[in-house]
Amino acid sequence: MRGMGNMQGMMKKMQKMQKEMMEAQENLNEQQFEGVAGGGMVKVTVTGERQIVDVALDASVVDPEDVEMLQDLIIIATNDALKKVEETTASTMGKFTQGMNLPF
């Protein structure tokens, strides 16, 4: 019967950890992350759910003769924002899996 008490305690800990993980994920999803390119002349804002919510362009980068440069800057800023989401997610959610040998 001693093993049942340990099992119940472990289940409670797992439920608590699951609840904390869900709260942390919800918090991440509500955050916004800004990526920049061209010295801040292009800014892309994404949510933790990786949805683009804003693109801000400095008028000086809008050159009809060089659309490709603007496209590249938008891609760079978007990737920068997404990288910030990934890094924040890894550091926030990683504390829940620290020490566990989980396959990916």
C-alpha positions as CSV (number, residue, x, y, z in Angstrom):
1,M,0.0,0.0,0.0
2,R,3.0,2.3,0.5
3,G,3.5,2.5,-3.3
4,M,0.0,3.9,-3.8
5,G,0.8,6.9,-1.7
6,N,3.9,7.6,-3.7
7,M,2.0,7.2,-6.9
8,Q,-0.7,9.6,-5.8
9,G,1.9,12.1,-4.8
10,M,3.6,11.8,-8.1
11,M,0.3,12.2,-10.0
12,K,-0.4,15.4,-8.0
13,K,3.1,16.8,-8.9
14,M,2.5,15.9,-12.6
15,Q,-0.9,17.6,-12.6
16,K,0.7,20.7,-11.0
17,M,3.5,20.8,-13.5
18,Q,1.0,20.4,-16.4
19,K,-1.0,23.3,-15.1
20,E,2.1,25.5,-14.7
21,M,3.2,24.5,-18.2
22,M,-0.1,25.5,-19.7
23,E,-0.1,28.8,-17.9
24,A,3.5,29.5,-19.1
25,Q,2.5,28.7,-22.7
26,E,-0.6,30.9,-22.5
27,N,1.7,33.7,-21.2
28,L,4.1,33.2,-24.0
29,N,1.3,33.2,-26.6
30,E,0.1,36.6,-25.3
31,Q,3.5,38.2,-25.6
32,Q,4.7,40.2,-28.6
33,F,8.2,40.0,-30.1
34,E,9.7,42.6,-32.4
35,G,12.2,41.8,-35.1
36,V,14.2,44.5,-36.8
37,A,16.3,44.9,-39.9
38,G,18.1,47.7,-41.7
39,G,19.1,49.4,-38.5
40,G,15.5,49.5,-37.3
41,M,14.0,50.8,-40.5
42,V,12.0,47.7,-40.8
43,K,10.2,46.2,-37.8
44,V,8.0,43.1,-37.7
45,T,6.0,42.3,-34.6
46,V,4.8,38.7,-33.9
47,T,2.9,37.1,-31.1
48,G,4.1,34.1,-29.2
49,E,1.8,32.1,-31.4
50,R,3.9,33.2,-34.3
51,Q,1.3,35.4,-35.9
52,I,2.4,38.7,-37.5
53,V,0.5,41.5,-35.9
54,D,2.4,44.5,-37.3
55,V,4.9,45.6,-40.0
56,A,6.4,49.0,-39.7
57,L,8.5,50.5,-42.5
58,D,10.5,53.7,-42.5
59,A,9.6,55.6,-45.6
60,S,13.2,55.8,-46.6
61,V,13.3,52.0,-47.3
62,V,10.4,52.2,-49.7
63,D,12.1,52.5,-53.0
64,P,10.0,51.4,-56.1
65,E,13.3,50.9,-57.9
66,D,14.6,48.4,-55.3
67,V,11.6,46.3,-54.2
68,E,13.9,43.3,-53.6
69,M,15.8,45.1,-50.9
70,L,12.6,45.8,-49.0
71,Q,11.5,42.2,-49.4
72,D,14.8,41.0,-48.0
73,L,14.5,43.4,-45.0
74,I,11.0,42.2,-44.2
75,I,12.2,38.6,-44.3
76,I,15.2,39.4,-42.1
77,A,13.0,41.3,-39.6
78,T,10.4,38.5,-39.6
79,N,13.0,35.8,-39.0
80,D,14.5,37.9,-36.2
81,A,11.2,38.1,-34.4
82,L,10.5,34.4,-34.8
83,K,14.0,33.6,-33.5
84,K,13.1,35.7,-30.4
85,V,9.9,33.7,-29.9
86,E,11.8,30.4,-30.2
87,E,14.5,31.5,-27.7
88,T,12.0,32.8,-25.2
89,T,9.9,29.6,-25.6
90,A,12.9,27.4,-25.1
91,S,14.1,29.2,-22.0
92,T,10.6,29.4,-20.5
93,M,9.4,25.9,-21.3
94,G,12.8,24.3,-20.8
95,K,12.7,24.7,-17.1
96,F,9.8,22.2,-17.1
97,T,11.8,19.5,-18.9
98,Q,15.2,20.2,-17.3
99,G,16.9,16.9,-16.2
100,M,14.5,14.8,-18.2
101,N,15.8,12.7,-21.1
102,L,13.1,13.4,-23.6
103,P,13.5,12.4,-27.2
104,F,12.7,15.0,-29.9
